[in-house]
Amino acid sequence: MPTSTSSDTRPMPGSRTEEDGSAVIRVLSYNIRSIRDDTDALARVIRACAPDLVLVQEAPRFFRWRKKLARLASRSGLVILSGGAPAAGPALLCSLRATVERSEDVLLPRAPGLHRRGFATAVVRFGRARLGVLSCHLSLQDEERYAQAGMLLNHLHGLDVPYAVAGGDLNDRPGGRTFGRLAGALRDCWALAPWGAEHTAPATGPRQRIDAIFATEGVEVLACGVPRDLPGVRHQDLRAATDHLPVLAALRIPPAGD
């Protein structure tokens, strides 16, 4: 696989619950291109990343979409949390470690001639740690994309939780005004704790970072990046699974009340 900017090669921290009640979780953001590529490779990549939460973009939306997404979740050792067709593509998967408080699929205003977009959102708990989650796939059109970033921040705030994570396919790079709007209000996990590789697209020759994970203040970012040498993640699987590379982050969420 062609290389992209790389950083720390230390092992990605595993999921665990700390003595103080905080939870270390793995969050994966992944554009799966409607499961149109190598489904076996896609499931192997997700399973090898051992995520507690998966922020999916381009989940199946049409004929038997729920069955297709449920099959992928099952083969990855996960369950569907929210999203898919009701959110116009974004979805959330989670491990059985997560306790779901609530979820909501949000459809965004659509500009004439452009695709409908949406957010998959939820509030989950890992023991005493409580977290808001949002998956997004922003517009290809600059003005609409920038406006959607503002809606994302409003919806994240509206979850009314002390800590939150958001991520997805931004269709914008660091330095772009939409990326900058999000990074100005949230914390860009790659910038804080780079790990693995940086660039996410295209999968066969990554040269840009248009997929990202962001966290609110108080969430400790332990590591974030494209898994490259993670045990069980093969380069050929990353190329075959879909047209984007995944972004994996390890985050420490403080216990509720901290």
Disulfide bonds with the S-S distance in Angstrom:
none
